[in-house]
């Protein structure tokens, strides 16, 4: 397993970039705009530690996140997302968002912290039981 990033939602992109980059000293590594999804993702890292990323997620439509809703998730890359999810299921962990696409799944910690699991490399071929497994609650 490899740590990838921590995601936080931001309500004002300019103010957030000023804080994280100009004041805290993080550096923008990459950016992705999704016209269809109406969001922007900006990945930041501390100079000299570019492998530990913070993902700023800016949703174009305004939303009041309140306390705690702005924290998104921890993300880990795994060698085999199906095997990892099966091990978690066998250990009693609920798969909140199954890896139907062979690439991404979500689980939650006992304190409801979302954890994103991403397949290393290319997505695996979609297969059962994952393809037919529904989402459960929030992730």
C-alpha positions as CSV (number, residue, x, y, z in Angstrom):
1,X,0.0,0.0,0.0
2,X,1.2,3.5,-0.8
3,X,0.0,6.8,0.7
4,X,-1.3,9.1,-2.1
5,X,-3.0,12.2,-0.7
6,X,-5.4,13.8,1.7
7,X,-8.4,15.7,0.3
8,X,-10.0,18.8,1.7
9,X,-12.8,20.8,0.2
10,X,-12.3,24.5,-0.1
11,X,-15.0,27.2,-0.5
12,X,-12.8,29.9,-2.0
13,X,-10.0,28.7,-4.3
14,X,-8.0,32.0,-4.3
15,X,-8.0,32.3,-0.5
16,X,-7.1,28.6,-0.1
17,X,-4.2,28.8,-2.6
18,X,-3.0,32.0,-0.9
19,X,-3.0,30.1,2.5
20,X,-1.5,26.8,1.4
21,X,1.0,28.1,-1.2
22,X,1.9,31.7,-0.2
23,X,1.7,31.4,3.5
24,X,2.3,27.7,4.3
25,X,4.8,27.2,1.5
26,X,3.2,24.3,-0.4
27,X,3.7,24.1,-4.1
28,X,1.2,23.3,-6.8
29,X,2.0,19.9,-8.4
30,X,-0.9,19.5,-10.8
31,X,-4.4,20.7,-11.5
32,X,-7.5,19.2,-13.0
33,X,-10.7,21.0,-14.0
34,X,-13.9,18.9,-14.7
35,X,-16.4,20.8,-16.7
36,X,-19.0,18.0,-16.4
37,X,-18.4,17.4,-12.7
38,X,-18.2,21.2,-12.0
39,X,-15.1,20.9,-9.8
40,X,-11.4,21.7,-9.8
41,X,-8.7,19.5,-8.1
42,X,-5.4,21.0,-7.2
43,X,-2.6,18.8,-5.8
44,X,-0.1,20.5,-3.5
45,X,3.1,19.3,-1.8
46,X,5.7,20.5,0.5
47,X,9.0,21.3,-1.2
48,X,11.2,18.3,-1.1
49,X,8.4,15.9,-0.2
50,X,6.4,15.8,-3.4
51,X,5.1,12.3,-2.8
52,X,2.8,13.4,0.1
53,X,0.0,15.4,-1.5
54,X,-2.8,17.5,-0.3
55,X,-5.7,17.6,-2.7
56,X,-7.8,20.8,-2.7
57,X,-11.2,20.1,-4.1
58,X,-13.2,23.2,-5.2
59,X,-16.8,22.5,-6.2
60,X,-18.0,25.2,-8.5
61,X,-21.5,25.3,-7.1
62,X,-21.4,26.8,-3.6
63,X,-22.1,24.6,-0.6
64,X,-21.8,25.2,3.1
65,X,-19.6,22.5,4.4
66,X,-20.0,23.4,8.1
67,X,-17.6,21.8,10.6
68,X,-16.0,18.6,9.4
69,X,-17.7,18.2,6.0
70,X,-14.8,20.0,4.3
71,X,-12.4,17.1,5.1
72,X,-12.6,14.6,2.4
73,X,-10.6,11.5,2.6
74,X,-7.3,9.7,2.9
75,X,-6.1,7.9,-0.3
76,X,-4.0,4.8,-0.7
77,X,-2.8,3.0,-3.8
78,X,-3.1,-0.8,-3.6
79,X,-1.7,-3.6,-5.7
80,X,-5.0,-5.4,-6.3
81,X,-8.1,-3.5,-5.4
82,X,-10.3,-6.6,-5.6
83,X,-8.1,-8.6,-3.2
84,X,-7.8,-5.7,-0.8
85,X,-11.6,-5.1,-0.8
86,X,-12.2,-8.8,-0.2
87,X,-9.8,-8.8,2.7
88,X,-11.6,-5.8,4.2
89,X,-15.0,-7.4,3.7
90,X,-13.7,-10.6,5.3
91,X,-12.5,-8.6,8.3
92,X,-16.0,-7.0,8.7
93,X,-15.4,-3.7,7.0
94,X,-18.3,-2.3,4.9
95,X,-17.3,-1.3,1.4
96,X,-19.1,2.0,1.0
97,X,-18.3,2.5,-2.7
98,X,-17.4,-0.9,-4.3
99,X,-14.7,-1.0,-7.0
100,X,-17.2,-1.5,-9.8
101,X,-14.8,0.1,-12.3
102,X,-11.8,-2.0,-11.2
103,X,-10.1,1.2,-10.0
104,X,-11.6,3.0,-7.0
105,X,-13.4,2.0,-3.8
106,X,-14.2,3.8,-0.5
107,X,-14.4,2.6,3.0
108,X,-14.8,4.4,6.4
109,X,-12.9,4.2,9.6
110,X,-14.7,3.6,12.9
111,X,-14.7,7.4,13.3
112,X,-16.2,7.9,9.8
113,X,-13.1,9.1,8.1
114,X,-13.4,8.2,4.5
115,X,-10.5,6.2,3.0
116,X,-10.2,6.0,-0.8
117,X,-8.5,2.9,-2.3
118,X,-7.1,3.2,-5.8
119,X,-5.8,0.5,-8.0
120,X,-2.1,0.8,-8.9
121,X,-1.6,1.3,-12.6
122,X,-4.5,0.6,-14.9
123,X,-7.9,-0.4,-13.7
124,X,-8.6,-4.1,-13.4
125,X,-11.3,-5.6,-15.6
126,X,-14.7,-5.1,-14.0
127,X,-15.9,-8.3,-12.4
128,X,-18.4,-9.7,-10.0
129,X,-19.4,-9.4,-7.2
130,X,-18.1,-5.8,-7.4
131,X,-19.9,-4.8,-10.6
132,X,-23.4,-5.5,-9.1
133,X,-22.6,-4.4,-5.5
134,X,-24.5,-1.2,-4.6
135,X,-23.1,1.9,-2.7
136,X,-23.8,1.9,1.0
137,X,-24.4,5.1,2.8
138,X,-21.9,8.0,2.5
139,X,-18.3,7.8,1.8
